[in-house]
Amino acid sequence: MVLTVYGFALTAGTRRVTLVCKELNIPYGFVVVNLAAGEHKTPAYLEKQPFGQVPAIDDDGFKLYESRAIGRYLSAKAGSPLLPNFDPKKLAEFEVAASIEYSNFDPYASKIAFERFVKPLRGLVTDEAVVAQTLASLTAKLEVYEVILGKQKYLAGDEITLADLFHLPYGSILVQVGADVFSTPNLKRWWNDISSRPSWQAVKDSA
């Protein structure tokens, strides 16, 4: 039975999941959850995702939500080195890199994306003071990325992992809204590498 992804293509979480599917060559069906119509808060959808958020998946009756958890599950099921659980040391390095993305990138990138991407879609005014403050914090975090990526090709070592790919949805929005934070040499090399992958090119504009 084909994997089913429930989501909304514009959301970072949805594209995070479909990106992993493309990277692993996993066929999937896509069911649009109409956020504007409130479909994510219906009883039927809440059975799939009790918090009423996207995405969620159904893998032959196995239901799962939270995009990073889904990415880990699909990679583990495929036996992919995107999740290097075959080696305790490599797995530990991956978990460090995954924590870096979750704690030191996502909170800032998502806030900038909300101000400059989501608010205009809703007819709201961007708070540029919030953008400036958040961008300064993110830039400081990415200075550490620059050091790490000066020693290795990717965040968890010299092989690409989910930790790198998880940056793509919000990172691409930052570039799109004029907050190109990937300008220093090692960051630029890394960003150009991951953002040019065929898997991302396949989902960057749709799921």
C-alpha positions in Angstrom: 0.0 0.0 0.0 1.3 3.5 -0.9 2.3 5.8 1.9 -0.2 8.7 2.3 1.0 12.1 3.3 -1.6 14.6 4.7 -0.5 18.1 4.5 -0.5 21.6 3.0 2.2 22.3 0.4 3.2 25.8 1.7 4.1 24.6 5.2 7.6 23.8 6.1 6.7 20.6 7.9 4.9 19.2 4.9 7.8 19.9 2.6 10.2 18.4 5.1 8.3 15.1 4.8 7.9 15.0 1.0 11.6 16.0 0.7 12.6 12.9 2.6 10.2 10.8 0.5 11.9 12.1 -2.7 15.3 11.6 -1.2 14.5 8.0 -0.4 12.5 7.4 -3.6 9.5 6.4 -1.6 6.2 6.7 -3.6 3.5 8.5 -1.8 0.0 9.8 -2.2 -0.7 13.4 -1.2 -3.9 14.5 0.5 -4.3 18.3 0.8 -5.5 19.4 4.2 -7.3 22.7 3.6 -6.1 24.9 6.5 -8.1 27.9 5.4 -11.3 25.8 5.6 -10.3 24.4 9.0 -10.0 20.8 7.9 -7.0 20.3 10.2 -9.4 20.8 13.2 -12.1 18.4 12.1 -12.6 15.2 14.2 -11.6 13.1 11.2 -8.2 14.8 10.9 -7.7 15.0 14.7 -7.7 11.2 14.6 -4.5 11.5 12.5 -2.9 14.5 14.3 -4.4 15.3 17.7 -2.9 18.8 17.7 -4.6 19.7 14.5 -1.4 20.5 12.6 0.2 19.3 9.4 1.7 17.0 8.3 0.7 13.5 9.2 1.2 10.1 7.4 -0.5 6.8 7.1 1.9 4.0 6.2 -0.3 1.0 5.6 -2.3 1.6 8.8 0.7 3.0 10.8 -0.2 6.6 11.6 2.5 9.1 12.6 2.8 12.9 12.9 5.6 15.5 13.5 7.7 16.0 10.4 11.1 15.2 12.0 9.8 12.0 13.5 8.3 11.0 10.2 11.7 11.7 8.5 13.5 9.5 11.0 10.9 6.8 10.7 11.0 6.7 6.9 14.8 6.7 6.9 15.1 4.0 9.5 12.6 1.8 7.6 14.6 2.3 4.4 17.9 1.6 6.1 19.2 4.9 4.8 22.4 6.6 6.0 20.4 9.8 6.3 19.8 8.3 9.8 23.1 6.6 10.6 21.7 4.3 13.3 24.1 1.5 12.3 27.0 3.2 14.2 26.6 4.6 17.7 29.2 7.3 17.2 27.8 8.4 13.9 24.3 8.4 15.4 25.4 10.5 18.3 27.0 13.0 15.8 23.7 13.0 13.9 21.7 13.7 17.0 24.0 16.7 17.8 23.5 18.1 14.3 19.7 17.4 14.5 19.5 19.3 17.8 21.5 22.2 16.3 18.8 22.5 13.6 16.0 22.3 16.0 17.3 24.6 18.7 19.6 27.0 16.9 18.1 27.4 13.5 14.4 26.6 13.4 13.1 29.0 16.1 14.7 32.0 14.4 14.1 31.0 10.8 10.5 30.2 11.5 9.9 33.6 13.2 11.4 35.5 10.2 9.4 33.4 7.8 6.2 34.2 9.8 7.0 37.9 9.6 8.0 38.2 6.0 6.2 35.3 4.4 3.1 34.3 6.3 2.0 37.8 7.5 1.8 39.2 4.0 -0.2 36.2 2.8 -2.7 37.0 5.6 -2.8 40.7 4.8 -0.9 41.6 7.9 2.0 44.0 8.3 5.5 42.7 8.9 7.2 43.9 12.1 10.7 44.7 10.7 12.0 45.3 14.3 11.2 41.7 15.1 12.9 40.6 11.9 16.0 42.6 12.6 16.3 41.3 16.1 15.7 37.7 15.1 18.0 38.0 12.1 20.8 39.2 14.4 20.3 36.2 16.7 20.2 33.8 13.8 23.4 35.4 12.3 25.2 34.8 15.5 24.2 31.1 15.5 25.2 30.7 11.9 28.7 32.0 12.7 29.1 28.8 14.7 27.8 26.8 11.7 30.5 28.5 9.6 33.2 27.1 12.0 31.7 23.6 12.0 31.3 23.5 8.3 34.9 24.6 7.9 35.9 21.3 9.4 33.6 18.9 7.7 31.3 18.8 4.6 28.0 18.5 6.5 26.7 19.2 10.0 27.1 15.6 11.2 30.3 14.9 9.4 31.3 14.3 5.8 28.0 12.5 4.8 24.7 14.2 4.4 22.0 13.4 6.9 18.5 14.4 7.8 19.9 17.2 10.0 21.1 19.0 6.8 17.9 18.4 4.9 15.7 19.6 7.7 17.1 23.1 7.1 15.7 23.3 3.5 12.1 24.4 4.0 12.7 27.4 6.2 16.1 28.1 4.7 14.6 28.5 1.3 12.0 30.9 2.6 14.7 33.0 4.2 16.4 33.3 0.8 13.0 34.0 -0.9 12.2 36.9 1.5 15.6 38.6 1.2 17.2 37.2 4.4 20.0 35.4 2.7 22.0 34.3 5.7 24.1 31.8 3.8 26.7 34.2 2.5 29.9 33.2 4.3 32.1 30.7 2.4 31.4 27.5 4.2 27.7 28.2 4.7 27.4 29.2 1.1 29.1 26.0 -0.1 26.9 23.8 2.2 23.6 25.6 1.3 24.3 25.4 -2.5 25.0 21.7 -2.0 21.9 20.8 -0.2 19.5 23.2 -1.9 20.5 21.9 -5.4 19.6 18.3 -4.6 17.0 16.8 -7.0 14.9 15.8 -4.0 14.5 19.4 -2.9 14.0 20.7 -6.4 11.1 18.3 -6.8 9.2 19.6 -3.8 10.4 23.2 -3.2 7.5 24.7 -5.0 4.9 22.1 -4.2 4.6 18.9 -2.2 
